[in-house]
């Protein structure tokens, strides 16, 4: 009697355990997933659900799941082992060939269908170590298969950085950055899982070689195609035009009247659409011609005018993935125009009539000057109530990002000094070479852009105003960025060239210290960097705030030049504007400090006259390469532009080198060309 009872209990418990194991939980928080996915052991394709209700597969967040693929997020991570990619090859899923696998630490580059410019634009900001920053990628031509893991390992790459997913790898394709697409399937026989009215797609696992399949409903049926899922049910029949005319929808109708009415209505609609398109095209054409004429009349310039659709296409409808940054007056996006080159597209914020004035002011200012260290305006678009400016693209971001270690591993002292000298030359050009002079009014490290060779480019003329020679200052409402603002300008609304000198003095302190200009985490009396710097310099305690990355004690020139730049910054930060040097004097002194690395001060000479003395350097020495990773065996001749100085004592007259600067803002500067440096040098630098 006891044995049958024990047997019955054993059968009951086994069936209970089996039923519990076959149950599949498809919920993760308030989210559900379709069959055959789930979050328990009884599911055909098990997933994970985090404590924050985040769906995961192989440890990576899931973005979307559909009938044949899964898209997951792969954040870019430096030096991630290549074995992490192996986790994406599971028994029921694997990466498709519509992925470009981004790799690092490669001994031989892998074949890649994505242009290298696209890869570096999205991933160059990673702070990887110099020996692991090279990026390669692997992709396959077959867009309907799976990525071969064995071939990926043969690339001799050690690190899995991230991935880019796309339907096709051409210039017009929409790329999904930091995304991996996984194809999925079920194991077993189609007849065991597919619904009666479903089609079975057979698949071979790319990793194990085992057969697999997916189900989908036949035409005219809806559902997921799986017996355990929604199955396949007949789609509701709509009463279309053919059925209505044939009388199958119920009732009778006069076919001739119906067809005639439909034809007449369609004709009227087509005519109305054509008329609207014609009127809109004429209106857009007039608006473009009117905008171009307005720009030419208002600013005496001629620049390319782009349509709003061209700008929208270039930025992928102003995609957040292509956003470079947001400033006080608008947002900047990376984009590609019809000439297939990268540009920076600045979309100004919506404002009242002052915004139109702002656009015209910026276009006039940037187009009226030509200097290799000033950002070039390449075009604009003013339609659809949008004001958009197109600039040359600066791939290395801003000086502020590098000083704050937001990009790269920091800049060496010679690189910082060259950037400071070039920036000073650009501002001096605005003050001295333009009539009337141009005052920038918003000089800061985030407005100093860096090109491919880390050459300085001064940007954002949004707050600029034209100076007047008949008055020493302009009374206007104070505008600018806290921490960089001239205290006299802030108190008295008196704008002059010395306001830019003060702001540039703050930038010099940033270059030396790499500290934030305004930082509330510092003690209350040290929130303002300018106040901290003037206090330390006046007390002879500059070493306390020097950025240790620049290694001030590495050699005598480095320490001496840092102190000379600090002394120059101290003079720029004088409260009284009359005590500050001019930007021309600042540019010349910085150039002398920079060149003193290779040329003794007594050899840096120039030709002087009693009135105006154009000066040039005494040597054919060029700047050293800006990249610390590149070493050159020799020095090349450079074209130096002439800075005019009055009453500068010089020892010898020197040969003036040919000026090879472009004659207009539209002329390109070749990458191998050097940016000009000042050729007039002071001989009385304080040691």
C-alpha positions as CSV (number, residue, x, y, z in Angstrom):
1,X,0.0,0.0,0.0
2,X,2.8,2.4,0.8
3,X,4.7,1.8,-2.5
4,X,1.8,3.1,-4.8
5,X,1.5,6.2,-2.7
6,X,5.2,6.9,-2.8
7,X,5.2,6.4,-6.6
8,X,2.2,8.7,-7.0
9,X,3.9,11.4,-5.0
10,X,7.1,11.1,-7.0
11,X,5.2,11.4,-10.3
12,X,3.3,14.4,-9.0
13,X,6.4,16.3,-7.9
14,X,8.2,15.5,-11.2
15,X,5.3,16.9,-13.2
16,X,5.2,20.0,-11.0
17,X,8.9,20.6,-11.5
18,X,8.7,20.0,-15.2
19,X,5.7,22.5,-15.5
20,X,7.6,25.1,-13.5
21,X,10.7,24.6,-15.7
22,X,8.7,25.0,-18.9
23,X,7.1,28.2,-17.8
24,X,8.7,31.3,-19.3
25,X,8.7,34.8,-17.7
26,X,8.6,37.5,-20.4
27,X,8.5,40.5,-18.2
28,X,11.3,42.8,-17.0
29,X,9.8,45.6,-14.9
30,X,7.1,47.2,-17.0
31,X,8.6,45.8,-20.3
32,X,7.7,42.6,-22.1
33,X,9.5,40.7,-24.8
34,X,8.0,38.5,-27.6
35,X,8.3,34.8,-28.0
36,X,10.8,33.0,-27.9
37,X,12.6,35.5,-25.6
38,X,12.2,35.6,-21.8
39,X,13.9,36.1,-18.5
40,X,13.7,32.6,-17.0
41,X,15.3,29.2,-17.6
42,X,12.2,27.9,-19.4
43,X,12.5,30.3,-22.2
44,X,13.8,29.3,-25.7
45,X,16.2,32.3,-25.8
46,X,16.9,33.4,-22.2
47,X,17.8,37.0,-21.5
48,X,18.8,38.8,-18.3
49,X,16.9,41.5,-16.4
50,X,18.9,43.9,-14.3
51,X,17.9,45.4,-11.0
52,X,17.0,48.6,-12.9
53,X,14.7,46.8,-15.3
54,X,17.3,46.9,-18.1
55,X,17.1,44.1,-20.7
56,X,20.5,42.4,-21.2
57,X,22.0,39.8,-23.5
58,X,25.5,38.5,-22.9
59,X,25.9,41.3,-20.4
60,X,25.1,44.1,-23.0
61,X,22.0,46.4,-23.0
62,X,19.3,45.5,-25.5
63,X,17.9,48.3,-27.7
64,X,15.3,46.6,-29.9
65,X,14.0,43.1,-30.7
66,X,12.1,42.3,-33.9
67,X,11.3,39.2,-36.0
68,X,14.8,38.4,-37.1
69,X,17.3,40.6,-35.2
70,X,18.4,42.1,-31.9
71,X,20.2,45.4,-31.6
72,X,22.3,45.9,-28.5
73,X,24.4,48.9,-27.2
74,X,28.2,48.5,-27.2
75,X,29.8,51.5,-25.4
76,X,33.3,52.3,-26.7
77,X,35.8,50.9,-24.1
78,X,39.6,51.1,-24.5
79,X,41.6,47.9,-24.2
80,X,38.6,45.6,-23.8
81,X,39.8,42.0,-24.5
82,X,38.8,40.6,-27.9
83,X,37.3,37.6,-26.0
84,X,34.4,40.0,-25.0
85,X,33.2,39.7,-28.7
86,X,33.0,35.9,-28.3
87,X,30.2,36.4,-25.8
88,X,28.0,37.7,-28.6
89,X,28.2,34.3,-30.4
90,X,25.6,32.2,-28.5
91,X,23.6,29.0,-29.3
92,X,20.7,31.1,-30.7
93,X,22.3,34.4,-31.8
94,X,25.4,35.9,-33.4
95,X,26.5,39.2,-34.9
96,X,25.4,39.7,-38.5
97,X,27.6,40.9,-41.4
98,X,25.8,44.3,-41.3
99,X,28.3,45.2,-38.5
100,X,31.7,46.9,-38.7
101,X,33.6,45.5,-35.6
102,X,35.9,48.2,-34.3
103,X,39.3,46.8,-33.0
104,X,42.4,48.1,-31.3
105,X,46.0,47.1,-30.8
106,X,46.3,45.5,-34.3
107,X,49.5,44.3,-35.8
108,X,47.9,44.3,-39.3
109,X,44.9,46.5,-40.3
110,X,41.7,44.7,-41.0
111,X,39.6,45.3,-44.1
112,X,36.8,47.8,-43.4
113,X,33.9,49.1,-45.5
114,X,33.5,52.3,-43.4
115,X,35.5,55.5,-44.4
116,X,38.2,56.0,-41.8
117,X,37.1,59.7,-41.4
118,X,33.7,58.5,-40.1
119,X,35.3,56.1,-37.6
120,X,37.7,58.7,-36.1
121,X,35.0,61.5,-36.0
122,X,33.0,59.4,-33.6
123,X,35.7,57.7,-31.6
124,X,38.8,60.0,-31.5
125,X,37.7,61.6,-28.2
126,X,38.5,58.3,-26.3
127,X,41.2,58.8,-23.7
128,X,43.2,55.7,-24.6
129,X,46.9,55.4,-24.0
130,X,49.1,56.4,-26.9
131,X,50.2,52.9,-27.6
132,X,46.6,51.6,-27.9
133,X,44.8,54.5,-29.6
134,X,45.1,53.0,-33.2
135,X,41.6,52.0,-34.4
136,X,41.0,49.4,-37.1
137,X,37.8,47.6,-38.0
138,X,36.5,44.4,-39.6
139,X,33.5,44.1,-41.9
140,X,32.2,41.7,-44.6
141,X,30.7,42.3,-48.1
142,X,27.8,39.8,-47.5
143,X,25.0,41.9,-45.9
144,X,22.7,38.9,-45.3
145,X,25.1,36.6,-43.4
146,X,26.9,36.5,-40.1
147,X,30.3,37.9,-39.1
148,X,33.0,35.2,-39.0
149,X,34.6,35.2,-35.6
150,X,37.5,33.2,-36.8
151,X,38.4,35.8,-39.4
152,X,38.1,38.5,-36.7
153,X,40.7,36.7,-34.6
154,X,43.0,36.5,-37.6
155,X,43.3,40.2,-37.8
156,X,45.9,40.0,-34.9
157,X,44.0,42.6,-32.9
158,X,44.0,42.3,-29.1
159,X,41.1,44.7,-28.1
160,X,37.4,45.0,-29.0
161,X,36.5,48.7,-29.0
162,X,32.9,48.9,-30.2
163,X,30.8,48.5,-33.3
164,X,29.0,50.4,-36.1
165,X,25.8,48.9,-37.6
166,X,24.4,49.8,-41.0
167,X,22.2,48.3,-43.7
168,X,25.0,49.0,-46.1
169,X,28.5,50.6,-45.8
170,X,28.3,53.4,-48.3
171,X,28.5,57.2,-48.1
172,X,24.7,57.7,-48.0
173,X,23.9,54.9,-45.5
174,X,22.7,55.8,-42.0
175,X,25.2,54.4,-39.5
176,X,24.2,53.4,-36.0
177,X,27.3,54.1,-33.8
178,X,28.1,51.9,-30.8
179,X,25.5,49.4,-31.9
180,X,25.8,45.7,-32.7
181,X,23.1,43.8,-34.7
182,X,22.6,40.2,-33.7
183,X,20.7,37.7,-35.9
184,X,18.7,35.1,-33.9
185,X,17.2,31.6,-34.5
186,X,15.7,28.6,-32.8
187,X,17.2,25.1,-32.7
188,X,15.2,22.0,-33.8
189,X,12.7,21.1,-36.5
190,X,10.4,23.7,-38.1
191,X,7.4,21.4,-37.8
192,X,7.7,21.3,-34.0
193,X,7.5,25.1,-33.6
194,X,6.0,26.8,-36.6
195,X,2.3,27.5,-36.9
196,X,0.1,25.9,-39.6
197,X,0.1,29.0,-41.9
198,X,3.7,29.9,-41.3
199,X,6.8,29.8,-43.5
200,X,10.0,28.3,-42.1
201,X,13.4,30.0,-42.9
202,X,16.2,27.5,-42.3
203,X,19.5,28.9,-40.8
204,X,22.8,27.3,-40.1
205,X,24.5,28.5,-36.8
206,X,27.7,30.4,-37.8
207,X,29.5,29.1,-34.7
208,X,28.4,25.6,-34.1
209,X,27.2,24.7,-37.6
210,X,24.0,23.2,-36.1
211,X,20.7,23.7,-38.1
212,X,18.3,26.4,-36.9
213,X,15.2,28.2,-38.2
214,X,12.8,31.1,-37.8
215,X,9.1,31.2,-38.5
216,X,7.0,33.9,-40.2
217,X,3.4,34.0,-41.3
218,X,2.4,33.7,-44.9
219,X,1.0,36.6,-46.9
220,X,-2.5,37.4,-45.7
221,X,-1.9,36.3,-42.2
222,X,-0.7,38.2,-39.1
223,X,1.2,37.0,-36.0
224,X,4.7,35.8,-35.1
225,X,4.4,32.4,-36.8
226,X,5.1,30.3,-33.7
227,X,2.7,27.8,-32.1
228,X,3.8,28.8,-28.6
229,X,3.6,32.5,-29.5
230,X,0.8,34.4,-31.3
231,X,0.6,31.9,-34.2
232,X,-0.8,33.0,-37.5
233,X,-4.4,34.2,-38.0
234,X,-6.1,35.5,-41.1
235,X,-5.8,39.2,-41.5
236,X,-9.1,41.1,-41.5
237,X,-10.3,41.7,-45.0
238,X,-10.7,45.4,-45.9
239,X,-13.3,46.5,-48.5
240,X,-10.9,47.9,-51.1
241,X,-11.9,49.7,-54.3
242,X,-12.0,46.5,-56.5
243,X,-14.3,44.7,-54.1
244,X,-16.5,47.8,-53.7
245,X,-16.9,48.1,-57.5
246,X,-17.6,44.4,-57.9
247,X,-20.4,44.7,-55.3
248,X,-18.8,42.2,-52.9
249,X,-18.9,44.7,-50.0
250,X,-22.7,44.7,-50.0
251,X,-25.2,46.7,-52.0
252,X,-25.0,47.8,-55.6
253,X,-23.4,50.7,-57.3
254,X,-23.3,52.4,-60.6
255,X,-19.8,51.7,-61.8
256,X,-19.6,54.4,-64.4
257,X,-20.6,57.2,-62.0
258,X,-18.2,55.9,-59.3
259,X,-15.2,55.6,-61.7
260,X,-15.9,59.1,-63.2
261,X,-16.1,60.6,-59.7
262,X,-12.9,59.0,-58.6
263,X,-11.1,60.1,-61.8
264,X,-12.4,63.7,-61.5
265,X,-11.4,63.9,-57.8
266,X,-7.9,62.4,-58.5
267,X,-7.4,64.9,-61.3
268,X,-8.3,67.9,-59.1
269,X,-6.1,66.6,-56.4
270,X,-3.1,66.2,-58.7
271,X,-3.6,69.7,-60.1
272,X,-3.8,71.1,-56.6
273,X,-0.6,69.3,-55.6
274,X,1.3,70.5,-58.7
275,X,0.1,74.0,-58.2
276,X,1.3,74.0,-54.5
277,X,4.7,72.5,-55.5
278,X,5.1,75.2,-58.2
279,X,4.2,78.0,-55.8
280,X,6.5,76.7,-53.0
281,X,9.4,76.3,-55.4
282,X,9.0,79.8,-56.7
283,X,8.7,81.1,-53.1
284,X,11.9,79.2,-52.1
285,X,13.7,80.4,-55.1
286,X,12.8,84.0,-54.4
287,X,13.7,83.6,-50.8
288,X,17.1,82.2,-51.6
289,X,17.8,85.0,-54.1
290,X,16.5,87.6,-51.7
291,X,18.7,86.2,-48.9
292,X,21.8,86.2,-51.1
293,X,21.1,89.7,-52.3
294,X,20.5,90.8,-48.7
295,X,23.8,89.2,-47.6
296,X,25.7,90.9,-50.5
297,X,24.1,94.3,-49.9
298,X,24.5,94.2,-46.2
299,X,27.9,92.8,-45.9
300,X,29.7,93.2,-49.3
301,X,30.5,89.5,-49.4
302,X,29.7,86.5,-51.6
303,X,29.6,83.2,-49.9
304,X,27.8,79.9,-50.8
305,X,24.1,79.9,-49.8
306,X,22.8,76.4,-48.9
307,X,19.2,75.3,-48.8
308,X,17.7,74.1,-45.5
309,X,17.2,70.6,-47.1
310,X,21.0,70.4,-47.9
311,X,21.8,71.3,-44.3
312,X,19.3,68.8,-42.9
313,X,20.6,66.0,-45.1
314,X,24.2,66.9,-44.1
315,X,23.5,66.6,-40.4
316,X,21.1,63.6,-40.7
317,X,18.2,65.8,-39.6
318,X,20.4,67.4,-36.8
319,X,21.0,64.0,-35.2
320,X,22.2,64.0,-31.6
321,X,24.9,61.5,-32.7
322,X,26.5,64.3,-34.9
323,X,26.2,67.0,-32.3
324,X,29.6,68.5,-31.4
325,X,28.6,70.9,-28.7
326,X,26.2,73.7,-27.6
327,X,27.2,77.3,-26.9
328,X,25.5,80.5,-25.8
329,X,24.1,81.2,-29.3
330,X,23.5,77.8,-30.8
331,X,24.4,74.1,-31.3
332,X,27.2,72.9,-33.6
333,X,26.9,69.6,-35.6
334,X,29.3,67.7,-37.8
335,X,28.0,67.2,-41.3
336,X,29.0,66.3,-44.8
337,X,27.9,68.5,-47.7
338,X,27.8,67.5,-51.4
339,X,31.5,67.9,-51.9
340,X,32.0,65.0,-49.4
341,X,34.0,67.0,-46.9
342,X,33.4,67.4,-43.2
343,X,32.1,70.8,-42.0
344,X,30.9,72.2,-38.7
345,X,27.3,73.4,-39.0
346,X,26.2,76.0,-36.4
347,X,22.4,76.1,-35.9
348,X,21.7,79.4,-34.1
349,X,19.0,79.5,-31.4
350,X,15.7,81.1,-32.2
351,X,15.7,84.8,-31.3
352,X,14.0,88.0,-32.2
353,X,15.3,90.7,-34.6
354,X,18.6,90.7,-32.7
355,X,19.2,87.2,-34.0
356,X,19.2,88.4,-37.6
357,X,21.6,91.2,-36.6
358,X,23.7,88.6,-34.9
359,X,23.9,86.4,-38.1
360,X,24.7,89.4,-40.3
361,X,27.4,90.6,-37.9
362,X,29.1,87.3,-37.7
363,X,29.0,86.7,-41.5
364,X,30.4,90.2,-42.1
365,X,33.2,89.9,-39.5
366,X,34.4,86.4,-40.5
367,X,34.2,87.1,-44.2
368,X,36.1,90.4,-44.0
369,X,39.3,88.9,-42.6
370,X,41.8,86.4,-43.9
371,X,44.1,84.7,-41.4
372,X,45.2,81.1,-41.1
373,X,44.5,81.1,-37.3
374,X,40.9,82.4,-37.7
375,X,38.1,80.0,-38.4
376,X,36.8,80.1,-42.0
377,X,33.2,80.7,-42.8
378,X,32.2,78.4,-45.7
379,X,28.6,79.3,-46.2
380,X,25.2,79.9,-44.6
381,X,21.5,79.1,-44.8
382,X,18.7,81.4,-43.8
383,X,15.3,79.9,-44.5
384,X,12.5,78.2,-42.7
385,X,13.0,80.7,-39.8
386,X,16.4,79.1,-39.3
387,X,19.8,80.9,-39.2
388,X,22.6,78.4,-39.9
389,X,26.4,79.0,-40.5
390,X,28.8,76.5,-42.1
391,X,32.4,76.5,-40.8
392,X,35.5,74.5,-41.6
393,X,35.6,71.3,-39.5
394,X,38.1,71.2,-36.6
395,X,38.7,67.5,-35.8
396,X,40.7,68.0,-32.6
397,X,38.1,69.9,-30.7
398,X,38.8,72.9,-28.4
399,X,41.8,73.9,-26.3
400,X,39.6,73.7,-23.2
401,X,38.8,70.0,-23.8
402,X,42.5,69.1,-24.0
403,X,43.4,71.2,-20.9
404,X,40.6,69.6,-18.9
405,X,41.6,66.1,-20.2
406,X,38.2,65.6,-21.9
407,X,40.1,64.7,-25.1
408,X,43.4,63.0,-25.3
409,X,46.1,62.7,-22.6
410,X,46.9,66.4,-22.4
411,X,49.3,68.7,-24.3
412,X,53.0,69.1,-24.0
413,X,54.4,72.6,-23.1
414,X,55.8,73.3,-26.6
415,X,52.4,72.5,-28.1
416,X,50.6,74.8,-25.6
417,X,53.1,77.6,-26.2
418,X,52.7,77.4,-30.0
419,X,48.9,77.4,-29.6
420,X,49.2,80.5,-27.4
421,X,51.5,82.3,-29.9
422,X,49.2,81.5,-32.9
423,X,46.1,82.6,-31.0
424,X,47.7,85.9,-30.1
425,X,48.7,86.5,-33.7
426,X,45.1,86.0,-34.8
427,X,43.7,88.4,-32.2
428,X,46.5,90.9,-33.0
429,X,45.4,90.7,-36.7
430,X,41.8,91.6,-35.7
431,X,43.1,94.6,-33.7
432,X,45.8,95.9,-35.9
433,X,45.3,94.8,-39.5
434,X,41.6,95.6,-39.9
435,X,40.2,99.1,-40.3
436,X,38.2,99.7,-38.2
437,X,39.6,97.1,-35.7
438,X,37.6,94.1,-34.6
439,X,37.2,93.3,-30.9
440,X,36.3,89.7,-30.2
441,X,34.7,90.2,-26.7
442,X,34.5,86.4,-26.0
443,X,38.0,85.1,-26.0
444,X,38.2,81.8,-24.0
445,X,39.8,78.4,-24.3
446,X,36.6,76.8,-25.6
447,X,36.6,79.3,-28.5
448,X,40.1,78.2,-29.6
449,X,39.7,75.2,-32.0
450,X,42.5,72.8,-33.0
451,X,42.9,71.4,-36.5
452,X,44.4,68.1,-37.6
453,X,47.9,69.4,-36.8
454,X,46.9,71.1,-33.5
455,X,47.1,74.5,-35.2
456,X,45.1,77.2,-33.4
457,X,41.8,78.6,-34.9
458,X,40.0,81.4,-33.1
459,X,36.2,80.9,-33.4
460,X,32.8,82.2,-32.3
461,X,32.6,85.9,-33.3
462,X,29.1,86.0,-32.0
463,X,29.8,88.8,-29.5
464,X,32.2,90.7,-31.7
465,X,31.8,94.4,-32.5
466,X,33.6,96.7,-34.9
467,X,35.9,99.2,-33.2
468,X,36.1,102.9,-34.2
469,X,39.4,104.7,-34.6
470,X,38.0,108.0,-33.5
471,X,37.2,106.8,-30.0
472,X,39.2,104.8,-27.6
473,X,36.3,102.6,-26.4
474,X,32.8,101.7,-27.2
475,X,30.0,101.9,-24.6
476,X,27.9,98.8,-24.8
477,X,26.2,96.3,-22.5
478,X,28.7,93.9,-21.1
479,X,28.6,90.5,-22.7
480,X,31.0,87.6,-22.4
481,X,31.9,84.6,-20.3
482,X,32.3,84.8,-16.5
483,X,36.0,84.4,-15.5
484,X,37.3,85.9,-18.7
485,X,35.5,89.3,-18.5
486,X,37.6,92.5,-18.2
487,X,36.7,93.9,-14.8
488,X,36.7,97.5,-16.1
489,X,34.5,96.5,-19.0
490,X,32.1,94.8,-16.6
491,X,31.9,97.8,-14.3
492,X,31.9,100.7,-16.8
493,X,30.7,99.1,-20.0
494,X,33.9,100.5,-21.7
495,X,35.0,98.2,-24.5
496,X,38.5,98.5,-26.0
497,X,41.2,96.3,-27.4
498,X,42.5,95.8,-23.9
499,X,39.3,93.9,-23.0
500,X,40.5,91.1,-25.3
501,X,44.0,91.4,-23.8
502,X,42.6,90.6,-20.3
503,X,40.6,87.6,-21.6
504,X,43.7,86.3,-23.4
505,X,45.7,86.7,-20.2
506,X,43.2,84.3,-18.5
507,X,43.7,81.8,-21.4
508,X,47.5,82.0,-20.8
509,X,46.9,81.1,-17.1
510,X,44.7,78.2,-18.2
511,X,47.5,77.0,-20.5
512,X,50.0,77.0,-17.6
513,X,47.8,75.5,-14.9
514,X,45.1,73.5,-16.8
515,X,42.7,74.6,-14.0
516,X,39.1,75.7,-14.6
517,X,38.5,79.4,-14.9
518,X,35.6,79.4,-12.4
519,X,35.5,76.4,-10.0
520,X,33.3,76.5,-6.9
521,X,34.9,73.4,-5.6
522,X,38.0,75.5,-4.7
523,X,38.0,77.7,-1.5
524,X,35.8,80.8,-1.7
525,X,38.7,83.2,-2.3
526,X,40.1,81.0,-5.1
527,X,37.0,80.4,-7.1
528,X,38.3,82.8,-9.8
529,X,41.4,81.5,-11.6
530,X,42.7,85.0,-12.5
531,X,42.6,86.1,-8.8
532,X,44.5,82.9,-7.8
533,X,47.1,83.4,-10.5
534,X,47.8,87.0,-9.8
535,X,48.2,86.2,-6.1
536,X,50.7,83.3,-6.7
537,X,52.7,85.2,-9.3
538,X,53.0,88.4,-7.2
539,X,54.2,86.3,-4.3
540,X,56.7,84.3,-6.4
541,X,54.8,81.0,-5.8
542,X,53.9,80.2,-9.4
543,X,55.2,76.6,-9.0
544,X,52.2,75.8,-6.8
545,X,49.7,76.1,-9.7
546,X,51.8,74.8,-12.7
547,X,50.2,71.8,-14.4
548,X,52.6,68.9,-13.5
549,X,51.9,67.3,-16.9
550,X,54.1,69.9,-18.6
551,X,57.1,68.9,-16.4
552,X,58.5,72.3,-15.7
553,X,61.7,71.0,-14.3
554,X,62.5,68.8,-17.3
555,X,64.9,71.4,-18.7
556,X,66.0,75.0,-18.2
557,X,64.2,76.3,-21.2
558,X,60.8,74.9,-20.1
559,X,61.0,76.4,-16.6
560,X,62.2,79.7,-17.9
561,X,59.6,80.0,-20.7
562,X,56.8,79.1,-18.3
563,X,57.8,81.9,-15.9
564,X,58.1,84.3,-18.9
565,X,54.6,83.5,-20.1
566,X,53.3,83.8,-16.5
567,X,54.9,87.3,-16.2
568,X,53.2,88.2,-19.6
569,X,49.9,86.9,-18.3
570,X,50.3,88.9,-15.1
571,X,50.7,92.1,-17.1
572,X,47.6,91.2,-19.3
573,X,45.5,90.8,-16.1
574,X,46.3,94.3,-14.8
575,X,43.1,96.0,-13.5
576,X,43.8,99.3,-15.3
577,X,43.7,98.8,-19.0
578,X,46.5,101.3,-19.6
579,X,48.9,99.0,-17.7
580,X,48.2,96.1,-20.1
581,X,50.3,95.4,-23.3
582,X,48.7,95.5,-26.7
583,X,47.9,92.2,-28.4
584,X,50.6,93.0,-30.9
585,X,53.1,93.2,-28.1
586,X,51.8,90.0,-26.6
587,X,52.0,88.2,-29.9
588,X,55.6,89.3,-30.5
589,X,56.7,88.4,-27.0
590,X,55.1,84.9,-27.1
591,X,56.8,84.3,-30.5
592,X,60.2,85.3,-29.0
593,X,59.7,82.9,-26.1
594,X,58.7,80.1,-28.4
595,X,61.7,80.6,-30.8
596,X,64.1,80.9,-27.9
597,X,63.9,77.1,-27.6
598,X,66.2,76.7,-30.7
599,X,67.6,80.2,-31.3
600,X,69.5,82.2,-28.6
601,X,67.9,85.5,-27.8
602,X,70.8,87.5,-29.1
603,X,70.4,85.9,-32.6
604,X,66.8,86.8,-32.9
605,X,67.2,90.1,-34.7
606,X,65.2,92.4,-36.9
607,X,65.4,95.5,-39.0
608,X,64.1,98.7,-37.4
609,X,63.2,102.1,-38.7
610,X,62.5,105.3,-36.9
611,X,58.7,105.0,-37.5
612,X,57.5,101.5,-38.3
613,X,59.7,98.4,-38.2
614,X,58.7,95.3,-40.1
615,X,60.7,92.5,-38.5
616,X,61.5,88.9,-39.5
617,X,63.2,86.1,-37.7
618,X,66.9,85.6,-38.1
619,X,66.7,82.0,-39.1
620,X,65.0,79.6,-41.4
621,X,64.1,77.5,-38.3
622,X,60.5,76.4,-38.2
623,X,58.4,75.4,-35.4
624,X,59.0,71.9,-34.1
625,X,56.2,69.4,-34.9
626,X,53.2,69.9,-32.6
627,X,52.6,66.2,-32.2
628,X,54.8,64.7,-29.5
629,X,54.5,61.3,-31.2
630,X,56.2,62.6,-34.5
631,X,59.9,63.4,-34.7
632,X,61.4,65.1,-37.7
633,X,65.1,64.9,-38.6
634,X,65.3,68.4,-40.1
635,X,63.7,71.8,-40.2
636,X,62.0,73.5,-43.2
637,X,61.6,77.0,-44.3
638,X,58.5,78.8,-43.2
639,X,56.7,81.9,-44.5
640,X,56.5,84.4,-41.7
641,X,54.0,87.3,-41.7
642,X,55.2,90.7,-40.7
643,X,54.1,92.3,-37.4
644,X,54.7,96.0,-37.4
645,X,56.2,97.5,-34.3
646,X,57.2,101.1,-33.5
647,X,60.5,102.0,-31.8
648,X,61.6,98.4,-31.4
649,X,65.4,98.2,-31.0
650,X,66.9,95.6,-33.3
651,X,70.5,94.5,-33.9
652,X,70.7,93.4,-37.5
653,X,68.5,93.5,-40.6
654,X,67.1,90.2,-41.8
655,X,65.8,88.8,-45.0
656,X,62.0,89.0,-45.4
657,X,60.6,85.6,-46.2
658,X,57.9,85.3,-48.8
659,X,54.3,85.6,-47.5
660,X,52.3,82.7,-48.7
661,X,49.1,83.4,-47.0
662,X,45.8,83.2,-49.0
663,X,44.4,86.3,-50.5
664,X,40.8,85.7,-49.4
665,X,38.9,83.8,-46.8
666,X,37.8,81.3,-49.4
667,X,41.3,80.2,-50.4
668,X,42.3,76.9,-48.8
669,X,45.2,76.4,-46.5
670,X,47.0,73.2,-47.2
671,X,47.7,70.9,-44.3
672,X,51.4,70.8,-44.9
673,X,51.5,74.6,-44.9
674,X,52.6,76.2,-41.7
675,X,50.6,78.8,-40.0
676,X,52.3,82.2,-39.9
677,X,54.2,83.3,-36.9
678,X,55.3,86.7,-36.0
679,X,58.5,88.0,-37.3
680,X,59.0,90.9,-35.0
681,X,60.6,89.9,-31.7
682,X,61.2,91.8,-28.5
683,X,64.7,91.8,-27.1
684,X,63.8,93.0,-23.6
685,X,61.9,90.0,-22.1
686,X,62.0,89.9,-18.3
687,X,64.1,87.0,-17.2
